[in-house]
């Protein structure tokens, strides 16, 4: 019996070490990107912590300062929104998943780009009913947080919704996505402008002192 236990222990230790290695390889750091449309361009910053915390800052196009933030816990599956001008925060429930009209057809393209130091492969999602084509350039950098984040946020924009129609996106991040209509006219794009690998302090995910909770 003792020999059997001794044989099991190294195997358990090996599995634990492999698990810890997998976690340590997940991306931690800062991703900056901009979202452009025909009328405006807004900048965002993601702060990703190794403990599955994500902070999203929205930078005002005119003010050039952080106007709002989302503090997301991907393990507890809760999030808070923060209004910095009014120094208020509130619990933010996960909205209902968006409904897609028609069928999204996913095609892996032949193109390859190097964006922000990552080798990116081309994926194209087409939906004839919604008159939309989105071309993604996806980089693999152990971005396991991103798919979970989108499923928690349940954003309605097509760039987010269509991304989740692509199979096997667990570690992928869209370094560039270009949305057009079926006629080829561009109507929007998301583009990563900078990626920094670094340790992100847990304090960044705390509500700042002096902020009050907003109750509906």
N, C-alpha and C positions, 0 to 999 in steps of 0.2 A: 504493500500500500504506500509506504513511504517513497519507494523508488518511482511509483507512478506519479505521485505528487511532484517529486523533483523533476520529472520529465515535463509535466504540465507547466510549471513555473516559468522556465525559460521561454516557452511558447507564448505565454501570457505577456511576459515582459517585452518580447519582440513585437507583438501586436500593439502594445501600448506605445512603444517607441515609434512604430510606423505611423500610428495615429497622430502622435505629437508632431512628427516630421511633416505630415500632410497639412496640419494646422499652421505650422510655422512657415510653410511655403505659400500660404494664401497671401494675396496682396495686402500690404498695409502702407498707407501713405495718402497722397493728395492727388486728385484728378481735377483739372480745370478744363472746362469746355464752354462753348458758346452755342446758343440756339438762335438760328436766324430764320426770319420769314420775310415776306415782301414788305412788311411795315415796320419791323423792329428786330433788334438783336439783343438778347439777354444773356448774361454770363452767369455760370454756375460753378460752384466748387464743391467737390465731394471730399470729405475727410473720413477715411476708412480705418477703423481700429481693429487690431487683431482679435478682440473679444466680440466681434460681430456688432459693433456700434458704427453707425453711419450718421454723419452730419452733412446736410445739404444747405449751402448758403446761396441765396439768390442776390446777385449784384444788379442794382438798378442801372438801366441804360443811360439815364441822365445824371443820377446822383453819384454813380460810380462807387457806391458804398453798399454794404450788406443791409438789405432792407428786411429780409425775412429768412428764417432758418427752419429746417425740419430736423428733429433729433429722433433717430430711428434705432430701436433695439430689435435686431433680427432674431434673437433667441426668444425673448419675451413676447415678441410680435406686438409691440406697442410703439407709439410715436407721439411726439409733441410738436406743435408749430409755435414759432416764436416771432413776435412782431417787435423789432428793435426800436422803431421810432416811438411806439406807445409803451414800450417796456412791459408787454403782456405776453403770456403764453397760455396754451390750452391743450388738453388732451385731444388727439386727432384720431378718430376711429378709421379703420380701414374701409374705404368705400366699396360698393358692389363692383364686381368685375365688369368691364365694358363689354358691350355686345358687338360682335362683328357681323356685318351684313355680307352675305355671299360667302365665297370661299377664298382663302389665302393660299396661293400656290408658291411654294418655296423652291428656288433653283440655286444650286451652288455654281457660281461663275468660275471662269478660268483666270480672272485677274488676281494679281498679288501686288500689294503696296507695302512700303515701309513707312509707318506713321509713328512718330514719337519713339522710334527705336524698336517698335514691335512689327513683326511680320504679320500682315493682315490679309485675310482671304475674303473673297467677294461672295456675298449672298444677295439674292434678289427675291423680294416678296411682292407678288402681284395680286391685286384684288380688282377684278373687272367691275364688280357691282359697286364698289366704292370709288372707282375711277382713280386708283392709286397704285403707284409702283414705288417701292423704297429699296434702294441699293445700299447695303451695309458693307463696311470693311471692318471685319472682326479680328481683334488681336487676342491671343491667348497669353495671359500673364497671371494665371491663377486668380482670376477675378470672380471667385465663387460668390461673392456678396451680391453681385449685380442682379442676377436672375431672381434671387430671394427678395431683393429690394423692390424690384418692379412688381412682383406678386403681392407684396405688402402694400405698396402705394396704390396699385390699380389705377395708374394714370390713364386718361382718356386719349392722349395724343397718339396718333397712329405709329409714330416711331417706336414708342414703348410697346404698344399692343402687338404690332407686327413682329417685333423682335422675339416675343414669346412664342410665335408660331414656328420659329426655326428650331429644329431638333438638335439636341446635344449642345446647348449653349452654356452649360454649367460653369465653365471657366473663361468664357469669352466676354469681351467688352467692345461695343461699337466705337471705334476710333473716329469713324466718319460715317454718317448716313445722309443720303440725299433723297428727298421725297419729290416725286413728280406726278403729274396726272398722266393718263394714258397717251396723251398727245406729246408728252416729253417736256412739258413746261415745268420748271422747278418751282415748288411752292414752299419748300423749307429744307433746312439742313441742320444737323448737329455735328460739331467738330471739336475733337479734343485739342486743346492748345498747349497743355503742359501736363506731364506726369512726374511726380516726385515720390520716390520710395523713402519713407522715413517712419519713425515711431510717432504715433499720434497720441498725445496725452489724454487720459480719460476725462480730465477736467473740461475739455472742450465740449463734452456732451452734457454738461451740467447747465441748469438754468442760471443765468447770471444773477448776482445779488441785486436786490432792488426791483426785480421784476415781479409782477403780480399775476396770479392765475385768473384768467377770464372765464367766467361761468355764464353759460347761455341762459 
